[in-house]
Amino acid sequence: MAEEPIILDELDRRILNALQADASQTNSDLAASVHASPPTCLRRVKRLIDAGVIQKQVALVAPEKVGSALTAIVEITLDHQGAERMEDFETLVANEAAVLQCYRVSPGPDFVLVVQVADMPAYHALAHRLFASHANVRNVRSFFSIHRSKFETRIAV
């Protein structure tokens, strides 16, 4: 059953949009940019965090600047799709730092992964570790990014 979304008012939306643009700003700067008092802004941000609307605040790193320039989108099909087997695979990839995103999808493959590695040898090592040595993986189809024209983390609120 899907969780009900929290009801957001206009101030909540301004706060979320401002934080999505720059989560490093001080509470005073955030309050000024959303036209609220600092105590109100702090209370609202805490409420949004407590409600799970704000999951975490992070820094976005340029992959090519830290030696992780190869992006792969990988489709995985399992031999057995029972709930326990699906969860086993999710646990396996959750423990792999190079896997940035993992989605169960339908129809088509069982999973789509977004992977970020240094180069093709690093991808080959990851593929062997996660896919070739995993008995329940039936099919792997990898797509390698040659150009990223858009990358956005902002959710429209």
Accessible surface in RSA format (square Angstrom, percent):
REM  Atomic radii and reference values for relative SASA: ProtOr
REM  Chains: A
REM  Algorithm: Lee & Richards
REM  Probe-radius: 1.40
REM  Slices: 20
REM RES _ NUM      All-atoms   Total-Side   Main-Chain    Non-polar    All polar
REM                ABS   REL    ABS   REL    ABS   REL    ABS   REL    ABS   REL
RES MET A   1   239.65 124.1 149.79  99.1  89.86 213.9 125.00 106.3 114.65 151.9
RES ALA A   2    92.47  85.0  64.92 100.2  27.55  62.7  75.18 105.9  17.28  45.8
RES GLU A   3   158.32  90.9 129.46  97.9  28.87  68.7  58.66 113.5  99.67  81.4
RES GLU A   4   148.19  85.1 132.76 100.4  15.42  36.7  60.70 117.4  87.49  71.4
RES PRO A   5   114.98  83.8  92.02  83.9  22.96  83.5 102.83  84.9  12.15  75.5
RES ILE A   6    59.00  33.6  38.50  28.7  20.50  49.4  46.36  33.4  12.64  34.3
RES ILE A   7   158.32  90.1 144.15 107.4  14.17  34.2 147.80 106.4  10.52  28.6
RES LEU A   8    29.03  16.2  17.36  12.4  11.68  29.4  17.36  12.2  11.68  31.4
RES ASP A   9    65.50  45.9  56.77  56.5   8.73  20.6  43.59 102.6  21.90  21.8
RES GLU A  10   108.56  62.3 102.07  77.2   6.49  15.4  50.55  97.8  58.01  47.4
RES LEU A  11    22.95  12.8  20.92  15.0   2.03   5.1  20.92  14.7   2.03   5.5
RES ASP A  12     1.28   0.9   1.28   1.3   0.00   0.0   0.00   0.0   1.28   1.3
RES ARG A  13    87.71  36.8  87.71  44.7   0.00   0.0  17.75  24.3  69.95  42.4
RES ARG A  14    82.07  34.5  76.59  39.0   5.48  13.1  41.30  56.4  40.77  24.7
RES ILE A  15     0.00   0.0   0.00   0.0   0.00   0.0   0.00   0.0   0.00   0.0
RES LEU A  16    10.79   6.0  10.77   7.7   0.03   0.1  10.79   7.6   0.00   0.0
RES ASN A  17    49.25  34.0  47.93  46.3   1.33   3.2  19.32  46.5  29.93  28.9
RES ALA A  18    20.07  18.5  10.34  16.0   9.73  22.1  19.08  26.9   0.99   2.6
RES LEU A  19    18.41  10.3  14.30  10.2   4.11  10.3  14.62  10.3   3.79  10.2
RES GLN A  20    58.14  32.5  29.80  21.8  28.34  67.5  31.99  68.1  26.16  19.8
RES ALA A  21    67.56  62.1  34.79  53.7  32.78  74.6  37.77  53.2  29.80  78.9
RES ASP A  22    67.68  47.4  61.65  61.4   6.03  14.3  27.49  64.7  40.18  40.1
RES ALA A  23    33.46  30.8  17.38  26.8  16.08  36.6  17.68  24.9  15.78  41.8
RES SER A  24   101.32  85.6  65.36  87.2  35.96  82.8  55.92 119.1  45.40  63.6
RES GLN A  25    44.67  25.0  23.61  17.3  21.06  50.1  15.09  32.1  29.57  22.4
RES THR A  26    81.86  58.2  73.63  74.6   8.23  19.6  79.23 106.4   2.63   4.0
RES ASN A  27    44.57  30.7  33.14  32.0  11.44  27.5  26.93  64.8  17.65  17.1
RES SER A  28    68.70  58.0  62.84  83.9   5.86  13.5  30.71  65.4  37.98  53.2
RES ASP A  29    81.62  57.2  76.96  76.6   4.66  11.0  15.86  37.3  65.76  65.6
RES LEU A  30     5.51   3.1   5.51   3.9   0.00   0.0   5.51   3.9   0.00   0.0
RES ALA A  31     1.11   1.0   1.11   1.7   0.00   0.0   1.11   1.6   0.00   0.0
RES ALA A  32    72.15  66.3  51.26  79.1  20.89  47.5  62.46  88.0   9.69  25.7
RES SER A  33    65.15  55.1  34.93  46.6  30.22  69.6  45.69  97.3  19.46  27.3
RES VAL A  34     2.77   1.8   2.24   2.0   0.53   1.3   2.77   2.4   0.00   0.0
RES HIS A  35   152.72  83.5 121.98  84.8  30.74  78.6  88.73  91.4  63.98  74.5
RES ALA A  36    23.74  21.8   2.67   4.1  21.07  47.9  14.26  20.1   9.48  25.1
RES SER A  37    55.17  46.6  42.92  57.3  12.24  28.2  42.60  90.7  12.57  17.6
RES PRO A  38    60.60  44.2  60.33  55.0   0.27   1.0  60.54  50.0   0.06   0.4
RES PRO A  39    88.39  64.4  79.23  72.2   9.16  33.3  85.32  70.4   3.07  19.1
RES THR A  40    33.48  23.8  33.48  33.9   0.00   0.0  15.17  20.4  18.31  27.7
RES CYS A  41     0.00   0.0   0.00   0.0   0.00   0.0   0.00   0.0   0.00   0.0
RES LEU A  42   108.60  60.5 108.36  77.5   0.24   0.6 108.36  76.1   0.24   0.6
RES ARG A  43   148.10  62.2 140.61  71.7   7.49  17.8  73.85 100.9  74.25  45.0
RES ARG A  44    52.05  21.9  51.83  26.4   0.22   0.5   6.22   8.5  45.83  27.8
RES VAL A  45    18.05  11.9  18.05  16.3   0.00   0.0  18.05  15.7   0.00   0.0
RES LYS A  46   125.54  61.2 123.26  75.6   2.28   5.4  98.00  88.2  27.54  29.3
RES ARG A  47    89.35  37.5  84.96  43.3   4.39  10.5  62.38  85.3  26.97  16.3
RES LEU A  48     0.00   0.0   0.00   0.0   0.00   0.0   0.00   0.0   0.00   0.0
RES ILE A  49    80.75  45.9  72.11  53.7   8.64  20.8  72.11  51.9   8.64  23.4
RES ASP A  50    98.80  69.2  61.51  61.2  37.30  88.2  32.78  77.2  66.02  65.8
RES ALA A  51    48.85  44.9  14.79  22.8  34.05  77.5  27.73  39.1  21.12  55.9
RES GLY A  52    42.38  52.3   0.00   N/A  42.38  52.3  29.09  79.8  13.29  29.8
RES VAL A  53    50.58  33.3  22.66  20.5  27.91  67.3  29.81  25.9  20.77  56.3
RES ILE A  54    21.49  12.2  14.45  10.8   7.04  17.0  18.68  13.5   2.81   7.6
RES GLN A  55   164.92  92.2 127.92  93.5  37.00  88.1  36.77  78.3 128.15  97.2
RES LYS A  56   161.58  78.8 134.19  82.3  27.39  65.2  86.84  78.2  74.74  79.6
RES GLN A  57    89.41  50.0  57.06  41.7  32.35  77.0  29.22  62.2  60.20  45.7
RES VAL A  58    92.77  61.0  61.37  55.6  31.40  75.7  71.45  62.1  21.33  57.8
RES ALA A  59    87.98  80.9  60.10  92.8  27.87  63.4  67.25  94.7  20.73  54.9
RES LEU A  60   117.98  65.7  84.71  60.6  33.27  83.6  86.17  60.5  31.81  85.6
RES VAL A  61    94.94  62.5  70.23  63.6  24.71  59.5  74.83  65.0  20.10  54.5
RES ALA A  62    41.66  38.3  29.39  45.4  12.27  27.9  34.96  49.2   6.70  17.7
RES PRO A  63    21.71  15.8  19.00  17.3   2.71   9.8  21.71  17.9   0.00   0.0
RES GLU A  64   108.32  62.2  85.76  64.9  22.57  53.7  46.52  90.0  61.80  50.5
RES LYS A  65   166.31  81.1 131.85  80.9  34.45  82.0  79.40  71.5  86.90  92.6
RES VAL A  66    98.23  64.6  64.74  58.6  33.49  80.7  74.30  64.6  23.93  64.9
RES GLY A  67    50.69  62.5   0.00   N/A  50.69  62.5  37.57 103.1  13.12  29.4
RES SER A  68    24.00  20.3  24.00  32.0   0.00   0.0  15.59  33.2   8.40  11.8
RES ALA A  69    68.56  63.0  42.44  65.5  26.12  59.4  44.23  62.3  24.33  64.4
RES LEU A  70    29.89  16.6  28.38  20.3   1.51   3.8  29.86  21.0   0.03   0.1
RES THR A  71    32.12  22.8  31.40  31.8   0.72   1.7  17.41  23.4  14.71  22.2
RES ALA A  72     0.00   0.0   0.00   0.0   0.00   0.0   0.00   0.0   0.00   0.0
RES ILE A  73    62.81  35.7  62.81  46.8   0.00   0.0  62.81  45.2   0.00   0.0
RES VAL A  74     0.00   0.0   0.00   0.0   0.00   0.0   0.00   0.0   0.00   0.0
RES GLU A  75    43.18  24.8  42.22  31.9   0.96   2.3   3.85   7.4  39.33  32.1
RES ILE A  76     0.02   0.0   0.00   0.0   0.02   0.1   0.02   0.0   0.00   0.0
RES THR A  77    27.67  19.7  27.67  28.1   0.00   0.0  17.93  24.1   9.74  14.7
RES LEU A  78     0.00   0.0   0.00   0.0   0.00   0.0   0.00   0.0   0.00   0.0
RES ASP A  79    67.07  47.0  50.51  50.3  16.55  39.1   6.00  14.1  61.07  60.9
RES HIS A  80   105.70  57.8 102.67  71.4   3.03   7.7  60.71  62.6  44.99  52.4
RES GLN A  81    79.02  44.2  59.17  43.2  19.85  47.3  30.29  64.5  48.73  37.0
RES GLY A  82    42.27  52.1   0.00   N/A  42.27  52.1  37.12 101.9   5.15  11.5
RES ALA A  83    70.32  64.7  57.43  88.6  12.88  29.3  60.55  85.3   9.76  25.9
RES GLU A  84   131.07  75.2 126.24  95.5   4.83  11.5  43.88  84.9  87.19  71.2
RES ARG A  85    99.55  41.8  99.01  50.5   0.54   1.3  22.19  30.3  77.36  46.9
RES MET A  86    22.42  11.6  22.42  14.8   0.00   0.0  22.42  19.1   0.00   0.0
RES GLU A  87    96.09  55.2  94.74  71.7   1.35   3.2  28.09  54.3  67.99  55.5
RES ASP A  88    71.05  49.8  64.01  63.7   7.03  16.6  19.53  46.0  51.52  51.4
RES PHE A  89     0.00   0.0   0.00   0.0   0.00   0.0   0.00   0.0   0.00   0.0
RES GLU A  90    54.23  31.1  52.12  39.4   2.11   5.0  20.83  40.3  33.39  27.3
RES THR A  91    82.32  58.6  78.17  79.3   4.15   9.9  56.17  75.4  26.16  39.5
RES LEU A  92    56.29  31.3  48.79  34.9   7.50  18.9  53.72  37.7   2.58   6.9
RES VAL A  93     2.00   1.3   1.41   1.3   0.60   1.4   1.41   1.2   0.60   1.6
RES ALA A  94    83.51  76.8  44.24  68.3  39.27  89.3  55.79  78.6  27.72  73.4
RES ASN A  95   122.91  84.8  86.62  83.7  36.29  87.4  32.50  78.2  90.41  87.4
RES GLU A  96    27.96  16.1  24.45  18.5   3.51   8.4   2.40   4.7  25.56  20.9
RES ALA A  97    97.96  90.1  67.91 104.8  30.05  68.3  81.59 114.9  16.36  43.3
RES ALA A  98    17.73  16.3  11.33  17.5   6.40  14.6  16.74  23.6   0.99   2.6
RES VAL A  99    19.72  13.0   3.62   3.3  16.10  38.8   3.62   3.1  16.10  43.7
RES LEU A 100   102.75  57.2  72.16  51.6  30.60  76.9  75.37  52.9  27.38  73.7
RES GLN A 101    69.10  38.6  61.35  44.8   7.75  18.5  27.99  59.6  41.11  31.2
RES CYS A 102    48.73  36.9  17.96  20.0  30.78  72.3  15.53  39.3  33.20  35.8
RES TYR A 103   111.61  52.1 108.48  61.7   3.13   8.1  84.16  63.2  27.45  33.8
RES ARG A 104   112.37  47.2  83.48  42.6  28.89  68.8  38.44  52.5  73.93  44.8
RES VAL A 105    53.66  35.3  35.66  32.3  18.00  43.4  42.20  36.7  11.46  31.1
RES SER A 106   103.99  87.9  70.99  94.7  33.00  76.0  39.97  85.1  64.02  89.7
RES PRO A 107   128.46  93.6 110.96 101.2  17.50  63.6 116.35  96.1  12.11  75.3
RES GLY A 108    64.91  80.0   0.00   N/A  64.91  80.0  34.00  93.3  30.90  69.2
RES PRO A 109    25.58  18.6  22.15  20.2   3.44  12.5  23.43  19.3   2.15  13.4
RES ASP A 110    17.36  12.2  16.43  16.3   0.93   2.2   0.77   1.8  16.59  16.5
RES PHE A 111     0.00   0.0   0.00   0.0   0.00   0.0   0.00   0.0   0.00   0.0
RES VAL A 112    32.96  21.7  32.96  29.8   0.00   0.0  32.96  28.6   0.00   0.0
RES LEU A 113     0.00   0.0   0.00   0.0   0.00   0.0   0.00   0.0   0.00   0.0
RES VAL A 114    29.82  19.6  29.82  27.0   0.00   0.0  29.82  25.9   0.00   0.0
RES VAL A 115     0.00   0.0   0.00   0.0   0.00   0.0   0.00   0.0   0.00   0.0
RES GLN A 116    23.07  12.9  17.09  12.5   5.98  14.2   9.64  20.5  13.43  10.2
RES VAL A 117    11.06   7.3   6.38   5.8   4.68  11.3  11.06   9.6   0.00   0.0
RES ALA A 118    51.76  47.6  36.63  56.5  15.14  34.4  36.63  51.6  15.14  40.1
RES ASP A 119    68.50  48.0  64.51  64.2   3.99   9.4  28.13  66.2  40.37  40.3
RES MET A 120    98.43  51.0  95.39  63.1   3.04   7.2  90.28  76.8   8.16  10.8
RES PRO A 121    96.92  70.6  84.75  77.3  12.17  44.2  91.42  75.5   5.50  34.2
RES ALA A 122    35.66  32.8  23.75  36.7  11.91  27.1  31.93  45.0   3.73   9.9
RES TYR A 123    17.86   8.3  17.86  10.2   0.00   0.0  16.90  12.7   0.97   1.2
RES HIS A 124   129.99  71.0 128.79  89.5   1.19   3.1  82.93  85.5  47.05  54.8
RES ALA A 125    47.53  43.7  39.31  60.7   8.22  18.7  45.19  63.6   2.34   6.2
RES LEU A 126     0.62   0.3   0.62   0.4   0.00   0.0   0.62   0.4   0.00   0.0
RES ALA A 127    20.49  18.8  19.60  30.2   0.90   2.0  19.60  27.6   0.90   2.4
RES HIS A 128   110.00  60.1 108.44  75.4   1.56   4.0  71.77  74.0  38.22  44.5
RES ARG A 129   120.37  50.5 108.07  55.1  12.30  29.3  69.45  94.9  50.92  30.9
RES LEU A 130     5.20   2.9   5.20   3.7   0.00   0.0   5.20   3.7   0.00   0.0
RES PHE A 131     7.70   3.9   4.72   2.9   2.99   7.8   4.86   2.9   2.84   8.1
RES ALA A 132    80.04  73.6  37.25  57.5  42.79  97.3  50.34  70.9  29.70  78.7
RES SER A 133    76.22  64.4  38.21  51.0  38.01  87.6  39.09  83.2  37.13  52.0
RES HIS A 134    42.41  23.2  33.82  23.5   8.59  22.0  27.17  28.0  15.24  17.7
RES ALA A 135   103.69  95.3  69.45 107.2  34.24  77.9  82.91 116.8  20.78  55.0
RES ASN A 136     6.78   4.7   4.58   4.4   2.19   5.3   6.22  15.0   0.56   0.5
RES VAL A 137    22.87  15.1   3.65   3.3  19.23  46.3   3.65   3.2  19.23  52.1
RES ARG A 138   141.64  59.5 110.50  56.3  31.14  74.1  48.33  66.0  93.31  56.6
RES ASN A 139    78.47  54.1  75.34  72.8   3.13   7.5  14.24  34.3  64.22  62.1
RES VAL A 140    54.42  35.8  27.98  25.3  26.44  63.7  27.98  24.3  26.44  71.7
RES ARG A 141   130.46  54.8 127.93  65.2   2.52   6.0  45.39  62.0  85.07  51.6
RES SER A 142    36.16  30.6  10.79  14.4  25.37  58.4   7.98  17.0  28.18  39.5
RES PHE A 143    84.87  42.5  80.58  49.9   4.30  11.2  84.87  51.5   0.00   0.0
RES PHE A 144    71.86  36.0  49.72  30.8  22.14  57.6  50.50  30.6  21.37  61.2
RES SER A 145    44.50  37.6  19.17  25.6  25.33  58.3  19.50  41.5  25.00  35.0
RES ILE A 146   176.95 100.7 137.90 102.7  39.05  94.1 145.51 104.8  31.45  85.3
RES HIS A 147   141.32  77.2 113.69  79.0  27.63  70.7  83.98  86.5  57.34  66.7
RES ARG A 148   130.06  54.6 101.87  51.9  28.19  67.1  46.65  63.8  83.40  50.5
RES SER A 149   101.79  86.0  63.68  85.0  38.12  87.8  34.98  74.5  66.82  93.6
RES LYS A 150   164.87  80.4 137.85  84.6  27.02  64.3  87.75  79.0  77.12  82.1
RES PHE A 151   104.85  52.5  75.68  46.9  29.17  75.9  79.43  48.2  25.42  72.8
RES GLU A 152   103.47  59.4  72.83  55.1  30.64  73.0  24.13  46.7  79.34  64.8
RES THR A 153    67.90  48.3  45.62  46.2  22.29  53.1  38.99  52.4  28.92  43.7
RES ARG A 154   103.22  43.3  84.51  43.1  18.72  44.6  31.12  42.5  72.11  43.7
RES ILE A 155   120.38  68.5 118.31  88.1   2.07   5.0 120.38  86.7   0.00   0.0
RES ALA A 156   101.79  93.6  69.98 108.0  31.81  72.4  76.29 107.4  25.50  67.5
RES VAL A 157    55.17  36.3  18.80  17.0  36.37  87.6  32.07  27.9  23.10  62.6
END  Absolute sums over single chains surface
CHAIN  1 A    10588.1       8258.4       2329.7       6292.0       4296.1
END  Absolute sums over all chains
TOTAL         10588.1       8258.4       2329.7       6292.0       4296.1
